[in-house]
Amino acid sequence: MTTETTKTILVLGGTGKTGRRVASRLRQRGFEVRAASRKGPARFDWSDENTWEPVLAGIGAAYLVDSQLADAATSMRAFAKLAATRGVERLVLLSARNWVVPEGQEKLPCERAVRESGAQWTILKPSWFAQNFDEDPFYRGQLEDGDVVTSTGDGVEPFVDAEDIADVAVAALTEDGHGGQAYELSGPRLLSLADVVEEIARATGRTDIAHRPVSPAEFAAYAKRQGLPEEFVGLLNMLYGWIADNRFADLADGVQRALHREPRDFAEYARTAAAAGMWRPTQPNPRAEG
Ligand SMILES: NC(=O)c1ccc[n+]([C@@H]2O[C@H](COP(=O)([O-])OP(=O)(O)OC[C@H]3O[C@@H](n4cnc5c(N)ncnc54)[C@H](OP(=O)(O)O)[C@@H]3O)[C@@H](O)[C@H]2O)c1
C-alpha cells in the first residue's frame, strides 16, 4: 500500500488523545477514515467481539490503541490476526516506552501480538504525553486549582507531544519505509513535574500554580480523596515511582528517525493549550487581588 491507496484507514481510540489527531490528519490529506471506539462514530468495543468484524470491512491500514484491560494482549492478538486475514496490510500499534522490559527479555505481549499478526507492523513507544496536562480531567483540575500533587519527587521525564505521535502514526499508516520499525518517541527535553508546572505557569501568566511533591502513601491518600479509582491510584503511583527513579530519563530519537525533524518542545505545547483557554483558575486568586 502507498499514499495512493483508496482503501479506508481504521483508527481505533478515535476519540482519544492520539486517535483523534491521527483521524483528523488523515482526513485533511484526503484519506477515507473510520474512527472507531465505544462512543465514536463507528462502534468498536474491545469487550464485544461482535463489533470487530464490521469495522474491518474495506480497511487497508489500521491504527491500534489497546483496551488497557487485563486481557488487552489476548484481544489484541485475536483482533490483529483477524485484521490480517481480512486483508489489512499495515498495522500501527500505540504502545508505551515506559513499559519496555530490559534488553533481551520478552517484549510487551500486545507488541508481540501485532508483530506476529502476519500484517506489516510499526510500533510506537511514546513517553508520557504532554496532553495529559490539559486533556486528562485529573491533571487539568489540579492545574486549574493551582496544586499539582505527585509522588514523582524531582525525577524527570521527556514528555512527548501527541501532535508528534500523530505525525509519526500517519507516516507509518500511509508511507513506505516504516514497516518493522519500533519508534521510541520522546520530547526534546527532560522535565520534572516542577518544570512542567513552571512552563504552564509561564504560558498562562499564572503565579499561583505549584508542584507539591509528596510520598507515595500521601499521594494515594490524596488521590482517593479526589475520587480516583483505587486501581488507577496504584498504577499512577507505580508510574510516578518510575519517574522519581529517573527510569526513562533519556531522550529518544523516534520522531527524528520517522519524520526527519525535531520533536516539539513542551513550551510550545503549553503556549498552544494556554492560548486555547486551558488551565484558567477555578477560584479567583486572592494573591492576585489588590
Ligand atoms: N497518556 C499517556 O501519557 C501515555 C503514554 C504512553 C502510552 N500511552 C498508551 O496510549 C494508549 C492510550 O492511552 P490514553 O490514556 O492517552 O487514552 P486516550 O487515547 O486518550 O483514550 C483512550 C481511547 O480508547 C478508547 N477506548 C477505551 N476503552 C475502549 C474499549 N473497551 N473499546 C474500544 N475503545 C476503547 C476511548 O474511546 P471510547 O471511550 O469512545 O471508547 C478513547 O478513544 C494506552 O495504550 C496507553 O497505555 C499513554
PDBQT file of the ligand as one rigid body, heavy atoms in Angstrom, charges set to zero:
ROOT
HETATM    1  N1  LIG A 301      -1.328   9.048  28.211  1.00  0.00    +0.000 N 
HETATM    2  C1  LIG A 301      -0.022   8.809  28.224  1.00  0.00    +0.000 C 
HETATM    3  O1  LIG A 301       0.786   9.576  28.750  1.00  0.00    +0.000 OA
HETATM    4  C2  LIG A 301       0.501   7.560  27.556  1.00  0.00    +0.000 A 
HETATM    5  C3  LIG A 301       1.888   7.399  27.432  1.00  0.00    +0.000 A 
HETATM    6  C4  LIG A 301       2.370   6.276  26.768  1.00  0.00    +0.000 A 
HETATM    7  C5  LIG A 301       1.480   5.343  26.258  1.00  0.00    +0.000 A 
HETATM    8  N2  LIG A 301       0.147   5.521  26.425  1.00  0.00    +0.000 N 
HETATM    9  C6  LIG A 301      -0.762   4.497  25.879  1.00  0.00    +0.000 C 
HETATM   10  O2  LIG A 301      -1.638   5.141  24.970  1.00  0.00    +0.000 OA
HETATM   11  C7  LIG A 301      -2.878   4.449  24.957  1.00  0.00    +0.000 C 
HETATM   12  C8  LIG A 301      -3.996   5.493  25.102  1.00  0.00    +0.000 C 
HETATM   13  O3  LIG A 301      -3.956   5.998  26.399  1.00  0.00    +0.000 OA
HETATM   14  P1  LIG A 301      -4.641   7.322  26.897  1.00  0.00    +0.000 P 
HETATM   15  O4  LIG A 301      -4.789   7.149  28.360  1.00  0.00    +0.000 OA
HETATM   16  O5  LIG A 301      -3.894   8.502  26.425  1.00  0.00    +0.000 OA
HETATM   17  O6  LIG A 301      -6.095   7.273  26.300  1.00  0.00    +0.000 OA
HETATM   18  P2  LIG A 301      -6.775   8.004  25.058  1.00  0.00    +0.000 P 
HETATM   19  O7  LIG A 301      -6.185   7.513  23.771  1.00  0.00    +0.000 OA
HETATM   20  O8  LIG A 301      -6.850   9.461  25.278  1.00  0.00    +0.000 OA
HETATM   21  O9  LIG A 301      -8.236   7.392  25.213  1.00  0.00    +0.000 OA
HETATM   22  C9  LIG A 301      -8.490   6.016  25.049  1.00  0.00    +0.000 C 
HETATM   23  C10 LIG A 301      -9.228   5.742  23.736  1.00  0.00    +0.000 C 
HETATM   24  O10 LIG A 301      -9.569   4.364  23.676  1.00  0.00    +0.000 OA
HETATM   25  C11 LIG A 301     -10.986   4.231  23.564  1.00  0.00    +0.000 C 
HETATM   26  N3  LIG A 301     -11.359   3.073  24.379  1.00  0.00    +0.000 N 
HETATM   27  C12 LIG A 301     -11.228   2.937  25.717  1.00  0.00    +0.000 A 
HETATM   28  N4  LIG A 301     -11.699   1.741  26.107  1.00  0.00    +0.000 NA
HETATM   29  C13 LIG A 301     -12.128   1.109  24.987  1.00  0.00    +0.000 A 
HETATM   30  C14 LIG A 301     -12.738  -0.159  24.740  1.00  0.00    +0.000 A 
HETATM   31  N5  LIG A 301     -13.014  -1.025  25.723  1.00  0.00    +0.000 N 
HETATM   32  N6  LIG A 301     -13.049  -0.495  23.465  1.00  0.00    +0.000 NA
HETATM   33  C15 LIG A 301     -12.806   0.380  22.453  1.00  0.00    +0.000 A 
HETATM   34  N7  LIG A 301     -12.224   1.585  22.610  1.00  0.00    +0.000 NA
HETATM   35  C16 LIG A 301     -11.912   1.957  23.881  1.00  0.00    +0.000 A 
HETATM   36  C17 LIG A 301     -11.572   5.533  24.057  1.00  0.00    +0.000 C 
HETATM   37  O11 LIG A 301     -12.781   5.888  23.404  1.00  0.00    +0.000 OA
HETATM   38  P3  LIG A 301     -14.262   5.488  23.940  1.00  0.00    +0.000 P 
HETATM   39  O12 LIG A 301     -14.332   5.942  25.350  1.00  0.00    +0.000 OA
HETATM   40  O13 LIG A 301     -15.172   6.204  22.989  1.00  0.00    +0.000 OA
HETATM   41  O14 LIG A 301     -14.335   4.005  23.804  1.00  0.00    +0.000 OA
HETATM   42  C18 LIG A 301     -10.511   6.535  23.623  1.00  0.00    +0.000 C 
HETATM   43  O15 LIG A 301     -10.714   6.899  22.264  1.00  0.00    +0.000 OA
HETATM   44  C19 LIG A 301      -2.823   3.396  26.042  1.00  0.00    +0.000 C 
HETATM   45  O16 LIG A 301      -2.474   2.155  25.477  1.00  0.00    +0.000 OA
HETATM   46  C20 LIG A 301      -1.697   3.898  26.916  1.00  0.00    +0.000 C 
HETATM   47  O17 LIG A 301      -1.070   2.852  27.597  1.00  0.00    +0.000 OA
HETATM   48  C21 LIG A 301      -0.369   6.612  27.047  1.00  0.00    +0.000 A 
ENDROOT
TORSDOF 0
